[in-house]
Amino acid sequence: MSLADQALQEPSVVRTIDTHRGTLKAPVSVIVPVKNEAENLRRCLPALEWADEVFVIDSQSSDETAQVAAGFGATVIQFQFSGSYPKKKNWALENVPFRNDWVLIVDADEVIVPELAGEIAHRIAMNEAEGYYLNSKYFFLGRRIRHCGYSGCWNLRLFQHRLGRYEIMPDHTGGRTGDNEAHEHVELKGRTLRLSQELEHHAYPTIAIWVEKHNRYAVWEAAMYDRFLNEPVPATIGRDKRLKRWLKKIYLRLPMRPLVRFVYAYFLRLGFLDGRPGLVFCTLLAFYDFLAWANVYEQRVAQTTGDFLPESTT
């Protein structure tokens, strides 16, 4: 049977034929938001060859990101952040000319394994949901983290792009928190389910990169502090995410949060079973909570004294 005949028999599962390679493609448009991710893209992009189209949304990288992406056949689109909104993922969802209804959000340090790719192609053909949550296998310091509270990292990554957008959560930092949605969740107008196969997340090849990124995340957490503490939890971010937001309201009121985070991750969530990487990881999680608290304190001091915090130049 020819590839064309096979595609006609399964039109809802695979609709595109790559005439250069003679392989079938799933009707999915992939978004990969990046900045200076050339090395990670060399692992990420080959694992996306099953998808109909791949868009790398680049923030004027200074390394070989654009060249590497183009070399793997991805379409590179440059994004210019205004310092406010929209951020990168929502901008892409609004402006990229997708030729498919389904989009998949993949970070450059993630890998879509073949089993997951096959499940995606199968499930989107079933008309059972408008969005799917994906879980991550989290790798850190050369080892998969199976405990520390990271055995389940579910996020809505696969959805019909006309129905989903990331939360708009403005902050006052003038861009210090970065140009990409890192902790905002997708609000979807439709049904959601979970996929059984998992993606690989090869997080932070060095401690320095972890600290640099989480310093920005801590600034964002501080900017969102009053919102998390006082505003209603959105009803559109999914049941599990709503529960976590409610728990966060309680957690933010606890004293000694860095210590609580370490005890919870290392002892209660069995982080010690992940060996030395687990110890390092749980300590860094506690440090992250300390950074978030310290940034909130810094804001309070600035408000009291009338000083203004400088905007980032990056």
Long-range contacts (C-beta under 8 A, 24 or more apart in sequence): 10-125, 12-125, 13-121, 13-122, 13-125, 14-121, 15-52, 16-52, 23-49, 25-50, 25-51, 25-52, 26-50, 26-51, 26-52, 26-117, 26-120, 26-121, 26-124, 27-52, 27-100, 27-101, 27-102, 27-124, 28-52, 28-100, 28-102, 28-103, 28-104, 28-120, 28-121, 28-124, 28-158, 29-53, 29-54, 29-55, 29-96, 29-98, 29-99, 29-100, 29-102, 29-103, 29-104, 29-161, 30-54, 30-55, 30-103, 30-104, 30-105, 30-106, 31-55, 31-57, 31-89, 31-92, 31-93, 31-96, 31-103, 31-104, 31-105, 31-106, 32-56, 32-57, 32-69, 32-74, 32-106, 32-107, 32-108, 33-57, 33-79, 33-88, 33-89, 33-92, 33-105, 33-107, 33-108, 33-180, 34-58, 34-59, 34-61, 34-65, 34-69, 34-108, 35-59, 35-60, 35-61, 35-65, 35-179, 35-180, 36-61, 36-62, 36-63, 36-65, 37-61, 37-63, 37-65, 37-108, 37-109, 38-63, 38-64, 38-65, 38-67, 38-68, 39-205, 40-108, 40-109, 40-202, 41-65, 41-68, 41-69, 41-72, 41-108, 42-68, 43-111, 43-202, 44-106, 44-107, 44-108, 44-109, 44-110, 44-111, 45-69, 45-72, 45-73, 45-74, 46-72, 47-111, 47-112, 47-113, 47-114, 47-117, 48-74, 48-106, 48-112, 49-73, 50-112, 50-114, 50-117, 50-118, 50-121, 51-104, 51-117, 52-99, 52-100, 53-98, 53-99, 53-100, 55-92, 55-96, 57-88, 57-89, 57-91, 57-92, 57-96, 59-88, 59-179, 59-180, 79-179, 81-175, 81-179, 83-174, 83-175, 83-311, 84-170, 84-175, 85-168, 85-170, 87-166, 87-179, 87-180, 87-181, 87-184, 88-179, 88-180, 88-181, 89-166, 89-180, 89-181, 90-165, 90-166, 90-168, 90-181, 93-161, 93-164, 93-165, 93-166, 98-161, 101-160, 101-161, 101-162, 102-158, 102-159, 102-160, 102-161, 103-158, 103-159, 103-160, 103-161, 104-157, 104-158, 105-157, 105-158, 106-157, 106-199, 107-201, 109-201, 109-202, 109-203, 109-204, 110-136, 110-199, 110-200, 110-201, 110-202, 111-199, 111-200, 111-202, 112-199, 113-197, 113-198, 113-199, 113-200, 115-197, 116-195, 116-197, 116-198, 116-199, 118-197, 119-195, 119-196, 119-197, 120-158, 120-195, 123-193, 123-195, 124-158, 128-191, 128-193, 129-190, 129-191, 129-192, 129-193, 130-159, 130-160, 130-163, 130-164, 130-188, 130-189, 130-190, 130-191, 130-192, 131-156, 131-158, 131-159, 131-160, 131-163, 131-164, 131-186, 131-188, 131-190, 131-191, 131-192, 131-193, 132-156, 132-157, 132-158, 132-159, 132-192, 132-193, 132-194, 132-195, 133-157, 133-192, 133-193, 133-194, 133-195, 133-238, 133-240, 134-158, 134-194, 134-195, 134-198, 134-199, 135-194, 135-195, 135-198, 135-199, 136-198, 136-199, 136-200, 136-201, 137-198, 137-199, 137-200, 137-201, 138-201, 138-203, 139-200, 139-201, 139-202, 139-203, 140-203, 140-204, 140-277, 140-280, 140-281, 141-276, 141-277, 141-280, 141-281, 142-277, 143-274, 143-275, 143-277, 145-274, 145-277, 145-278, 145-281, 146-273, 146-274, 147-269, 147-270, 147-271, 147-272, 147-273, 147-274, 147-278, 148-265, 148-266, 148-269, 148-270, 148-271, 148-274, 148-278, 148-281, 148-282, 148-285, 149-264, 149-265, 149-269, 149-271, 150-281, 153-201, 154-194, 154-240, 155-185, 155-186, 156-185, 156-186, 156-188, 156-192, 156-238, 158-195, 159-186, 159-188, 159-190, 159-192, 160-190, 163-188, 163-189, 163-190, 164-188, 164-189, 164-190, 167-234, 167-237, 169-224, 169-227, 171-220, 171-223, 171-224, 172-223, 173-219, 173-220, 173-223, 173-309, 173-311, 173-312, 174-311, 174-312, 175-311, 175-312, 176-216, 176-219, 176-309, 176-311, 176-312, 177-216, 177-217, 177-219, 177-220, 177-223, 178-216, 178-220, 182-216, 182-217, 182-220, 183-217, 183-220, 183-221, 185-237, 185-238, 185-241, 186-237, 187-234, 187-236, 187-237, 188-236, 188-238, 189-236, 192-238, 207-280, 207-284, 210-284, 211-284, 214-284, 214-287, 214-288, 214-291, 215-291, 217-288, 218-288, 218-291, 218-292, 218-294, 218-295, 219-295, 221-292, 221-295, 222-292, 222-295, 222-296, 222-298, 222-299, 223-299, 225-252, 225-292, 225-296, 225-299, 228-252, 229-253, 257-289, 257-290, 257-293, 258-286, 258-287, 258-289, 258-290, 258-293, 259-286, 261-285, 261-286, 261-288, 261-289, 262-286
